[in-house]
Amino acid sequence: MHKLTFVILVIGGINWLLLGLIGWEVGQLFGGSGAIVSKIIYIIIGLSAIYELATHKSNCKVCSVGAGPVEG
């Protein structure tokens, strides 16, 4: 489940990048942000984010070790 939600979040991040850079969003492929298919996709992305927030520490190797901040 972690890998699936991670991929969905990457897709959501790319969508935000495209929206910020060129004003285009993936939801336009499905009829715009008002279309029911687009709304379902956005809900799935949001639920993936909530799932990752709730389970991140147990799934993340860096966080589970208790590593401090990365220093350059």
BELPE-V533082 format. One record per pair of residues at least 6 apart in sequence whose C-alpha atoms are under 6 Angstrom apart, sorted by sequence separation. I is the first residue (numbers start at 1). GAP is how many residues later the second one is. D is the distance in Angstrom with one decimal. If there is no record, write none. Layout:
BEGIN
I;GAP;D, I;GAP;D
END
This chain:
BEGIN
18;6;5.7, 19;6;5.2, 27;6;5.4, 57;6;5.4, 57;7;5.9, 30;8;6.0, 15;10;5.6, 15;11;5.9, 27;11;5.0, 8;37;6.0, 5;43;5.0
END
